[in-house]
């Protein structure tokens, strides 16, 4: 019996953005080192948000949590939501599971997909915040949106459960979905940060 292939990693990268591509180059190598195939997915950006075909499924209301709330969502926050949603749409078309990774998600050690099985569902959060965060628990604190794995049925469920009136960032939504439906194995992946390069967004 042939050994099951590892699920593909769909990595969100901002096309033609030097900072995003710098991190992605390092991150991709960390995944390939352990035998994972990495598929680069062009991020939705504020400039391409109106072109994204799945945008009709994302209806933004007033942001009710996070810094400065209540307030309107910024174009960047909407684009991050759309980028994750884009991969969910792709994952619904695949029979195999999908790992979604942001461009700075570094794989620290190998893992088996079977560890991510909960109640006959593949759904697991794989990342912690690493050196990017100013939080005192850096290296231990969960970073839900940085990297997670989902089966085809869970990808469909992620799309199905998107609120008709979105009031929080995608990271909050992903965190809730994994907590309710999956498992946390966030020791496997960390967000990489190079102070000489900075980030593509302002983390505050």
N, C-alpha and C positions, 0 to 999 in steps of 0.2 A: 504494500500500500504506500503510495507516494506521500511524502511529508507535506503537510499543508504549508502553503506559501504565507509569508508574513503579510499583514495588511499594508497597503500602500499609504504613504504619508503625503497628505495634500497640504503643502506649505504655502501660506498666504504671503506674497511678496509684492511690494509696490514696484511696478515695472519702471525702469529707467531712473529709479531713486538710488543714488549711491550709498546712502546709509542703510536702507533696507536690503539692498543687494550685498552689502558688506557682511551684515549679520547672517543673511541667508546662506552665503558661501560657507561660513563656518558651521552653521547649523546643519546644512545638508551633509557635510562630511561626517558629522557625529552620528547621523542616522545610517548613512551608507556603511560606516565602519562595522555596524552590527547586522548588515545584510538587508536593511530596509530600502525599498524603492521610494524615491521622493519625486512627487509630481508638483511642479511649481504652478500655483494658481495666481493669476493676476488679481491683485487686490482691487476692490472697488474703492475709488477715491472720491473726494468731494466733486472733482471735475467730471467724473464718469458716473456719478450716482444716478442721474436721470436716464442714463443709457442702460442701466441694469434691469434686465427683464423681470427679475423677481421682486422689484421694488413695490409692486402693487400689493404684496403680502405684508408690507411693513408700513404701518400707520403710526406715526409719532405724535404723541400728545405732549403734555408738559412733563419735563423731567422732575420727578419728585424725590430723588435721592442723590447723594453725592454733593461735591463742592458747588456752592452757589445756588443750589436748588431752593425753591422751585424756579425753573427757567426753561427756555427752549433748548432743544438738543442742538449742538453745534454740527456743522456739516461733516466734520471728522468723526464725531460719535455716530452719526447716521451711516457713514461709510464703513465703519468697523462692523456695525450690525449687519450691513449688507454683505460684507466680505464673508462673514461666518455663514450667513444665510445662503450665499452662493455655493459654499462647499456642502451644506446640508442638501441642497438640490441635487448636486452631483452624487452625493452618497445614496440618495433614494433610488438611483438608477443602477447601483452596484449590489450584487448578491453578497460579495465579501465585505468585511468591515472596513471602515475608513478611519484613519488617524488624521485629525486636523491639528496642524501646528502653525503658530505664528512664526515670523521670520527669525526670531531670536530664541527659539525653543531648542535647547541643547539636550540630546539624549545622553544620560550619564552611564547607564548600564542596560544590558539587554533584558527584555521581558517577553513573556509568553502571553499571547492573546487570551488563553484560557483563564488566566488570572482575573480577567476583566468581565467574566461571565457572572451575572447576578440575576437570579430568577429567570433563567433562560434568555436573558438579554445581555448584549455586549454594550456596556455603558460605563466608562470610567474616566475620572479626571487624573491626569498624569503629571501635572506640573506644579512646582512651587516657585515663589517669586525671586529667589536668588539674590544677587547683588543689585538688582534694579531698584528694589524697594528700600525706603527709608524706615520701614517698620522695624521695631526691635526684634521681631521674630523672623527676620529675613533668613531664607534658607529652609524655613519650616512652614511658613504661611502659604496657604493654597493660592495658586494663580489659575483660576478656573479656565479662562479663555485662552491661555497660552498654548495648551495642548491637551487634547482629550480624544477618546476613541469611541466610536458608535457603530452599531450594526445598521443594516438597511432599515429595519423596522423602527429603530430608535431615531434615525435621521428623519423619517417620516413623522414621528411623534414630536420631535423638536420643532418641525415646521407647523404641525397641527396646533401646537400649544402656544404659539406666538400670540401675545395679547392683541386684541383688536385695537387697543389703545396703549401703545408702548410708553412706559413711564420710567424705565431704568435702563442703564447701559447693558450691552450684550453680556458682559462678564457676569453681572448679577443674575441675568436670566439663565445663563449656562450653569452657574453655581447651583441655582435652585433645582434645575432639571437633573443634574448629576446627583445631588443630595437625595432627591425624591426617588430616582429611578436606577441609580447605579452605585458605584463604589469609588473611594478615593485611594489612589495609588501614586500620590504626587511626589514620591521619592525618585521617580525615574527620570524626570525632565526638569531642567531649571532654565530660567530666562537669563541669557547672557547679556552683559552690559560692558561696554568699553567707553570709559569716561572721555577718551580723546576723540571719540566719534559722536557720542551723544545718541539721541533717539529720534524717531520720526515724528513723535508727538510729545507734547509737554506733559510729563507725569506729575508736575507740581512739586 
